[in-house]
Amino acid sequence: MEAIMQIGFLGGTGVEGKGLSLRFAASGAEVILGSRSAEKAQAKAAEYNQILGKPVIRGMTNEAMLSAADMVFITLPFTEAGPAISGLGARIRPGTVLVDVTVPTRFADGRVEYLEQPDGSNAEAIAKHVPPGVELVGAFKTIPAHVLADLDVVLDCDVLICGVSKAAREKVMDAARIIPGLRPVDAGPLSTARVLERMTIFAIQLNRRYKVKGARFRIVGL
Ligand SMILES: NC(=O)c1ccc[n+]([C@@H]2O[C@H](COP(=O)([O-])OP(=O)(O)OC[C@H]3O[C@@H](n4cnc5c(N)ncnc54)[C@H](OP(=O)(O)O)[C@@H]3O)[C@@H](O)[C@H]2O)c1
C-alpha cells in the first residue's frame, strides 16, 4: 500500500469484523469498526486494541466510518448486506472500494449448505445496491474468521479476489499484501463469487470430515 490506508468495517463488531480488523491493524493499517451503535463499536475497538497492545482501531457508527474509510469491508450477516448498502448509499463516498466477504450459508439438520441465490451469488445480489462511483469486490470469503482472529496462526493461504473492476481488485490485492502469510490471487469477474462462496461451504465440510477448524485454500502452479 502506498500510504497508510483507513480500512473500515460495516458491521465490524462480529467475529468476521474481529478477525479482519485484527489482522489488518496488526499489519500496519488504520482500522475503523462501524456499528449501528457507536458505543458498541468503541467497546469492541478498545477490546481489540488491548489484544494488539496499540491504539490503532477506532469505533464509530457505520455512517461515520463511511465518511472516513478508503476501503470498506461488508462484514454483515449475508441477508443484511444488500439492504444496508441501499440504506446507506448516499453516505458511501464515490471512489470507495467495498469488499464483500459474505457467504450465504444455511445450517440445517447438522449439515452446512449453500443457500442458492437468484443472482448466482450474494456478491452479485449486493452489486445491485451499490451506488454509482463505488466499486464492489468479493474477497476473504474462504478464510475462517477465527483463524484470522488468532494472530499466532500463520495464515499460509491465498485470498481470492473477484470484481468487475480490475483497478478495484488490485487495490484490494495491495491491501491484502500487507498481511504476512497471505497471497492475493486475482480471481477475475464478480461472478467468480459463485465459486468462492461455494468453496467456503466446501471448507466447512472439510473441517467437519477431518475434525479440524482452519481448512482454507492455497492454489499451486501460479
Ligand atoms: N465466520 C466466518 O468464518 C466467515 C468466513 C467468511 C465469511 N464470513 C461472512 O462474514 C459475515 C459476517 O459474519 P459474522 O459472523 O461476523 O456476522 P454477525 O456477527 O452475525 O454480524 C456482524 C455484525 O453485523 C451487524 N448486524 C447484525 N444484524 C444486523 C442488521 N439486521 N442490520 C444491520 N447490521 C446488523 C452487527 O453489528 P452492530 O450490532 O454493531 O451494528 C453484528 O455485530 C457474514 O456474511 C459471513 O457469511 C464469515
The ligand as an ORCA input file, in Angstrom:
! r2SCAN-3c Opt
* xyz 0 1
  N     -17.328    -16.722     10.331
  C     -16.533    -16.982      9.306
  O     -15.582    -17.768      9.393
  C     -16.755    -16.271      7.984
  C     -15.909    -16.545      6.924
  C     -16.118    -15.884      5.720
  C     -17.166    -15.000      5.601
  N     -17.986    -14.764      6.651
  C     -19.081    -13.804      6.493
  O     -18.847    -12.695      7.327
  C     -20.094    -12.018      7.555
  C     -20.153    -11.582      8.986
  O     -20.178    -12.708      9.812
  P     -20.311    -12.522     11.408
  O     -20.456    -13.858     11.982
  O     -19.251    -11.608     11.876
  O     -21.727    -11.766     11.469
  P     -22.582    -11.341     12.741
  O     -21.731    -11.415     13.957
  O     -23.860    -12.085     12.725
  O     -22.908     -9.833     12.393
  C     -21.891     -8.863     12.248
  C     -22.424     -7.525     12.674
  O     -23.458     -7.109     11.782
  C     -24.312     -6.199     12.475
  N     -25.710     -6.566     12.213
  C     -26.342     -7.688     12.617
  N     -27.622     -7.688     12.196
  C     -27.792     -6.523     11.526
  C     -28.898     -5.920     10.874
  N     -30.097     -6.516     10.819
  N     -28.714     -4.702     10.297
  C     -27.511     -4.080     10.356
  N     -26.427     -4.593     10.978
  C     -26.579     -5.802     11.549
  C     -23.996     -6.308     13.958
  O     -23.262     -5.146     14.314
  P     -23.885     -3.967     15.228
  O     -24.899     -4.591     16.155
  O     -22.676     -3.490     15.949
  O     -24.456     -2.971     14.283
  C     -23.082     -7.522     14.026
  O     -22.119     -7.445     15.066
  C     -21.200    -12.998      7.163
  O     -21.833    -12.555      5.998
  C     -20.455    -14.302      6.912
  O     -21.047    -15.064      5.881
  C     -17.802    -15.371      7.845
*
